[in-house]
Amino acid sequence: MATLATSVMLMRWQILSAVLMFMASTLNVQFRKSDYQALAFISSGLGIAASCWFATGLLGMSLDFAATWTHIKDVMLEIMSHTPPEWPMVIT
């Protein structure tokens, strides 16, 4: 029993993402049958996001959103510092 509880605790995020993938797939099928194309597209996107989360969890990779956002901000500021002052130019 302790082994089962430990495995559930260690795999909780992978189990949650697998359940989310299943629910997104089921919703996608139901929405397509009911001719709700926009909702089917949204559920497909959620399924893809859950599958990426599942894959990164199995590979042991973690996504640090704060560090990623800081890096993107620093790169954009560096790129913008190299643009000419008259950019964007309007050619008339």
C-alpha positions in Angstrom: 0.0 0.0 0.0 2.9 2.4 0.8 4.4 1.6 -2.6 1.2 2.5 -4.4 0.8 5.7 -2.4 4.4 6.7 -3.0 4.1 6.1 -6.8 0.9 8.1 -7.0 2.7 11.0 -5.1 5.7 10.9 -7.4 3.7 10.6 -10.6 0.9 13.0 -9.7 1.7 15.6 -12.4 2.1 12.9 -15.1 -1.2 11.3 -14.0 -2.9 14.7 -14.1 -1.6 15.5 -17.5 -2.6 12.1 -18.8 -6.1 12.6 -17.5 -6.2 16.1 -19.1 -5.1 14.6 -22.5 -7.9 12.0 -22.3 -10.5 14.6 -21.4 -9.3 16.9 -24.2 -9.5 14.0 -26.7 -13.0 13.0 -25.5 -14.2 16.6 -25.7 -12.7 17.1 -29.1 -14.6 14.1 -30.5 -17.9 15.3 -28.9 -17.5 18.8 -30.1 -16.7 17.7 -33.7 -19.8 15.4 -33.6 -21.9 18.4 -32.4 -20.4 20.6 -35.1 -18.8 23.0 -32.6 -15.6 23.6 -34.5 -14.2 26.4 -32.4 -14.6 24.4 -29.2 -13.0 21.4 -30.9 -10.1 23.6 -31.8 -9.7 24.8 -28.2 -9.9 21.3 -26.8 -7.3 20.2 -29.4 -5.0 23.0 -28.2 -5.5 21.9 -24.6 -4.7 18.3 -25.5 -1.5 19.4 -27.2 -0.5 21.5 -24.2 -1.2 18.6 -21.8 0.8 16.2 -24.0 3.8 18.6 -24.0 3.5 18.9 -20.2 3.3 15.1 -20.0 6.4 14.6 -22.2 8.5 17.2 -20.4 7.5 15.6 -17.0 8.6 12.1 -18.2 11.9 13.5 -19.5 12.5 15.2 -16.2 12.6 18.7 -17.7 10.9 21.5 -15.8 9.8 24.8 -17.3 10.7 27.8 -15.2 8.3 30.5 -16.6 9.9 33.3 -14.6 13.4 32.6 -15.9 12.1 32.1 -19.5 10.2 35.4 -19.4 13.3 37.2 -18.0 15.4 35.7 -20.8 12.9 36.7 -23.5 12.7 40.2 -22.1 16.5 40.6 -22.0 16.9 39.3 -25.6 14.2 41.7 -26.8 15.8 44.6 -25.1 19.2 43.7 -26.6 17.6 43.4 -30.1 15.8 46.7 -29.7 19.0 48.5 -28.6 20.6 47.6 -32.0 17.8 49.1 -34.1 18.3 52.4 -35.7 16.5 55.4 -34.1 14.4 56.1 -37.2 13.1 52.6 -37.3 10.4 51.8 -38.4 10.8 54.0 -41.4 7.8 55.2 -43.3 8.5 55.4 -47.0 6.2 57.8 -48.8 
